[in-house]
C-alpha cells in the first residue's frame, strides 16, 4: 500500500520534472511556475512523497530573483521536514539551509542569515563522506557567511571565513580560485 503510493508519487513527480525542464528550455516561465505550484500543492502533505522538488522550486525562484516566494517555499519545506526529517537528503537539507541563509541575507536579516549558514556548514561537516564536492560546498557556505559578516562590519571574522574557503579551494585546484 504505502510502497505503491510512494512509487506512484515518485512517478508523478518525475513527469512534472520532465515537463518543467521542457518548459524551462523553451523559456515558458509562467508555465514553469504553474507546474511547480501544481506539483508542490499535490505533494506537500503526502507523507510518502519525496520533497526534493520543493527545494528545486525554491532554487528556481531564487535564480529568478523572486526572493519572497523562494523564502515562502523554503519555510514550507522546513515545516514538512518537522513532520518527516527524511523527506529530503542530508545534502539537500544543507542546500536548503544555504539557500535560506542567502535569502535572509538579501532581506538584510543578518542574524538569521548567520545562524542558518553556520547550521549549513555544520550539516556539511557532519556528513560521513568528505570529498572534494563536499569541501567545495563548505567553502561556498563559508563565502556566503563571510558576506554576512562583511555587511555587519565583522571584518576579522569575514576574513577568517574567506581564508578558510580559499584553503578548501586550493586543496583541489589552484586554477579554480
C-alpha positions as a LaTeX table, in Angstrom:
\begin{tabular}{lrrr}
\hline
Residue & $x$ (\AA) & $y$ (\AA) & $z$ (\AA) \\
\hline
Unk1 & 0.00 & 0.00 & 0.00 \\
Unk2 & 2.45 & 2.64 & 1.20 \\
Unk3 & 5.16 & 1.37 & $-1.18$ \\
Unk4 & 2.79 & 1.64 & $-4.18$ \\
Unk5 & 1.72 & 5.15 & $-3.09$ \\
Unk6 & 5.38 & 6.14 & $-2.86$ \\
Unk7 & 6.13 & 4.75 & $-6.34$ \\
Unk8 & 3.08 & 6.48 & $-7.83$ \\
Unk9 & 4.02 & 9.80 & $-6.26$ \\
Unk10 & 7.63 & 9.45 & $-7.48$ \\
Unk11 & 6.42 & 8.67 & $-11.00$ \\
Unk12 & 4.12 & 11.71 & $-10.89$ \\
Unk13 & 6.92 & 13.94 & $-9.62$ \\
Unk14 & 9.27 & 12.71 & $-12.37$ \\
Unk15 & 6.64 & 13.52 & $-15.00$ \\
Unk16 & 6.37 & 17.05 & $-13.60$ \\
Unk17 & 10.17 & 17.34 & $-13.56$ \\
Unk18 & 10.36 & 16.45 & $-17.27$ \\
Unk19 & 7.54 & 18.85 & $-18.12$ \\
Unk20 & 9.21 & 21.65 & $-16.11$ \\
Unk21 & 12.61 & 21.02 & $-17.74$ \\
Unk22 & 10.98 & 21.13 & $-21.16$ \\
Unk23 & 9.14 & 24.38 & $-20.37$ \\
Unk24 & 12.33 & 25.92 & $-18.91$ \\
Unk25 & 14.23 & 25.03 & $-22.10$ \\
Unk26 & 11.55 & 26.88 & $-24.06$ \\
Unk27 & 11.65 & 29.85 & $-21.68$ \\
Unk28 & 7.96 & 29.47 & $-20.82$ \\
Unk29 & 8.38 & 30.85 & $-17.31$ \\
Unk30 & 4.69 & 31.32 & $-16.46$ \\
Unk31 & 4.01 & 27.65 & $-17.19$ \\
Unk32 & 7.10 & 26.62 & $-15.22$ \\
Unk33 & 5.69 & 28.46 & $-12.18$ \\
Unk34 & 2.24 & 26.92 & $-12.69$ \\
Unk35 & 3.64 & 23.38 & $-12.92$ \\
Unk36 & 5.84 & 23.81 & $-9.86$ \\
Unk37 & 2.87 & 25.19 & $-7.91$ \\
Unk38 & 0.69 & 22.27 & $-9.02$ \\
Unk39 & 3.22 & 19.60 & $-8.04$ \\
Unk40 & 4.06 & 21.33 & $-4.73$ \\
Unk41 & 0.38 & 21.51 & $-3.78$ \\
Unk42 & $-0.01$ & 17.82 & $-4.59$ \\
Unk43 & 2.99 & 16.50 & $-2.65$ \\
Unk44 & 3.45 & 18.90 & 0.26 \\
Unk45 & 1.17 & 16.98 & 2.63 \\
Unk46 & 1.71 & 13.48 & 1.23 \\
Unk47 & 3.95 & 11.82 & 3.79 \\
Unk48 & 5.43 & 9.30 & 1.36 \\
Unk49 & 6.26 & 11.71 & $-1.47$ \\
Unk50 & 9.91 & 12.85 & $-1.61$ \\
Unk51 & 10.13 & 16.64 & $-1.32$ \\
Unk52 & 13.30 & 17.47 & $-3.27$ \\
Unk53 & 11.21 & 19.18 & $-5.96$ \\
Unk54 & 10.18 & 21.80 & $-3.37$ \\
Unk55 & 13.85 & 22.69 & $-2.94$ \\
Unk56 & 14.30 & 22.74 & $-6.73$ \\
Unk57 & 11.39 & 25.18 & $-6.97$ \\
Unk58 & 12.86 & 27.40 & $-4.23$ \\
Unk59 & 16.22 & 27.45 & $-6.08$ \\
Unk60 & 14.46 & 28.24 & $-9.37$ \\
Unk61 & 12.66 & 31.17 & $-7.72$ \\
Unk62 & 15.91 & 32.40 & $-6.16$ \\
Unk63 & 17.65 & 32.34 & $-9.55$ \\
Unk64 & 14.78 & 34.40 & $-10.97$ \\
Unk65 & 15.22 & 36.86 & $-8.04$ \\
Unk66 & 11.80 & 36.03 & $-6.60$ \\
Unk67 & 13.18 & 36.10 & $-3.07$ \\
Unk68 & 9.86 & 36.44 & $-1.19$ \\
Unk69 & 8.31 & 33.44 & $-2.92$ \\
Unk70 & 11.53 & 31.41 & $-2.61$ \\
Unk71 & 11.60 & 32.13 & 1.12 \\
Unk72 & 7.96 & 31.07 & 1.43 \\
Unk73 & 8.70 & 27.72 & $-0.28$ \\
Unk74 & 11.79 & 27.17 & 1.92 \\
Unk75 & 9.75 & 27.78 & 5.06 \\
Unk76 & 7.02 & 25.43 & 3.82 \\
Unk77 & 9.69 & 22.80 & 3.18 \\
Unk78 & 11.08 & 23.28 & 6.69 \\
Unk79 & 7.59 & 22.68 & 8.10 \\
Unk80 & 7.39 & 19.44 & 6.10 \\
Unk81 & 10.79 & 18.39 & 7.49 \\
Unk82 & 9.49 & 18.86 & 11.04 \\
Unk83 & 6.97 & 16.08 & 10.26 \\
Unk84 & 9.39 & 13.91 & 8.30 \\
Unk85 & 13.11 & 14.71 & 8.51 \\
Unk86 & 13.81 & 12.14 & 5.77 \\
Unk87 & 11.67 & 13.93 & 3.15 \\
Unk88 & 14.94 & 15.21 & 1.58 \\
Unk89 & 18.54 & 14.01 & 1.77 \\
Unk90 & 21.09 & 15.41 & 4.24 \\
Unk91 & 22.86 & 17.07 & 1.31 \\
Unk92 & 19.61 & 18.69 & 0.15 \\
Unk93 & 18.97 & 19.82 & 3.72 \\
Unk94 & 22.35 & 21.58 & 3.73 \\
Unk95 & 21.45 & 23.16 & 0.36 \\
Unk96 & 18.14 & 24.30 & 1.86 \\
Unk97 & 19.94 & 25.93 & 4.81 \\
Unk98 & 22.40 & 27.54 & 2.39 \\
Unk99 & 19.55 & 28.94 & 0.30 \\
Unk100 & 17.70 & 30.17 & 3.39 \\
Unk101 & 20.88 & 31.92 & 4.54 \\
Unk102 & 21.16 & 33.65 & 1.16 \\
Unk103 & 17.51 & 34.69 & 1.27 \\
Unk104 & 17.88 & 36.14 & 4.79 \\
Unk105 & 20.99 & 37.95 & 3.56 \\
Unk106 & 19.01 & 39.51 & 0.68 \\
Unk107 & 16.36 & 40.63 & 3.17 \\
Unk108 & 19.08 & 42.15 & 5.42 \\
Unk109 & 18.17 & 39.70 & 8.20 \\
Unk110 & 21.82 & 39.18 & 9.03 \\
Unk111 & 21.39 & 37.37 & 12.37 \\
Unk112 & 19.08 & 34.81 & 10.75 \\
Unk113 & 21.48 & 34.51 & 7.81 \\
Unk114 & 24.41 & 33.91 & 10.15 \\
Unk115 & 22.64 & 31.24 & 12.22 \\
Unk116 & 21.32 & 29.42 & 9.15 \\
Unk117 & 24.63 & 29.44 & 7.27 \\
Unk118 & 26.51 & 28.17 & 10.33 \\
Unk119 & 23.97 & 25.33 & 10.50 \\
Unk120 & 24.57 & 24.58 & 6.79 \\
Unk121 & 28.33 & 24.39 & 7.41 \\
Unk122 & 27.79 & 22.09 & 10.44 \\
Unk123 & 25.46 & 19.78 & 8.50 \\
Unk124 & 28.00 & 19.53 & 5.67 \\
Unk125 & 30.91 & 18.87 & 8.04 \\
Unk126 & 28.95 & 16.15 & 9.88 \\
Unk127 & 28.48 & 14.11 & 6.72 \\
Unk128 & 30.21 & 10.75 & 6.73 \\
Unk129 & 31.83 & 11.12 & 3.34 \\
Unk130 & 34.13 & 14.08 & 2.86 \\
Unk131 & 35.11 & 14.51 & $-0.75$ \\
Unk132 & 36.09 & 17.45 & $-2.92$ \\
Unk133 & 32.45 & 18.19 & $-3.77$ \\
Unk134 & 31.57 & 18.40 & $-0.09$ \\
Unk135 & 34.58 & 20.63 & 0.62 \\
Unk136 & 33.67 & 22.96 & $-2.26$ \\
Unk137 & 30.12 & 23.25 & $-0.86$ \\
Unk138 & 31.53 & 24.01 & 2.61 \\
Unk139 & 33.76 & 26.67 & 1.03 \\
Unk140 & 30.70 & 28.14 & $-0.71$ \\
Unk141 & 28.83 & 28.33 & 2.60 \\
Unk142 & 31.87 & 29.99 & 4.20 \\
Unk143 & 31.92 & 32.65 & 1.47 \\
Unk144 & 28.19 & 33.32 & 1.94 \\
Unk145 & 28.68 & 33.65 & 5.69 \\
Unk146 & 31.69 & 35.92 & 5.14 \\
Unk147 & 29.44 & 38.22 & 3.06 \\
Unk148 & 27.06 & 38.43 & 6.03 \\
Unk149 & 29.91 & 39.31 & 8.40 \\
Unk150 & 31.19 & 41.89 & 5.95 \\
Unk151 & 27.76 & 43.56 & 5.86 \\
Unk152 & 27.63 & 43.82 & 9.65 \\
Unk153 & 31.26 & 45.08 & 9.74 \\
Unk154 & 32.68 & 41.98 & 11.46 \\
Unk155 & 35.67 & 42.11 & 9.11 \\
Unk156 & 38.01 & 39.90 & 11.15 \\
Unk157 & 35.50 & 37.03 & 11.11 \\
Unk158 & 34.73 & 37.64 & 7.43 \\
Unk159 & 38.42 & 37.44 & 6.55 \\
Unk160 & 38.87 & 34.23 & 8.55 \\
Unk161 & 35.99 & 32.61 & 6.64 \\
Unk162 & 37.33 & 33.79 & 3.27 \\
Unk163 & 40.71 & 32.27 & 4.15 \\
Unk164 & 39.08 & 29.01 & 5.22 \\
Unk165 & 37.22 & 28.88 & 1.89 \\
Unk166 & 40.40 & 29.71 & $-0.01$ \\
Unk167 & 42.24 & 26.84 & 1.70 \\
Unk168 & 39.47 & 24.42 & 0.71 \\
Unk169 & 39.56 & 25.64 & $-2.90$ \\
Unk170 & 43.39 & 25.47 & $-3.03$ \\
Unk171 & 43.29 & 21.90 & $-1.74$ \\
Unk172 & 41.85 & 20.77 & $-5.06$ \\
Unk173 & 42.72 & 23.20 & $-7.79$ \\
Unk174 & 44.65 & 26.42 & $-7.77$ \\
Unk175 & 43.07 & 27.36 & $-11.11$ \\
Unk176 & 39.58 & 27.32 & $-9.55$ \\
Unk177 & 40.28 & 30.38 & $-7.43$ \\
\hline
\end{tabular}
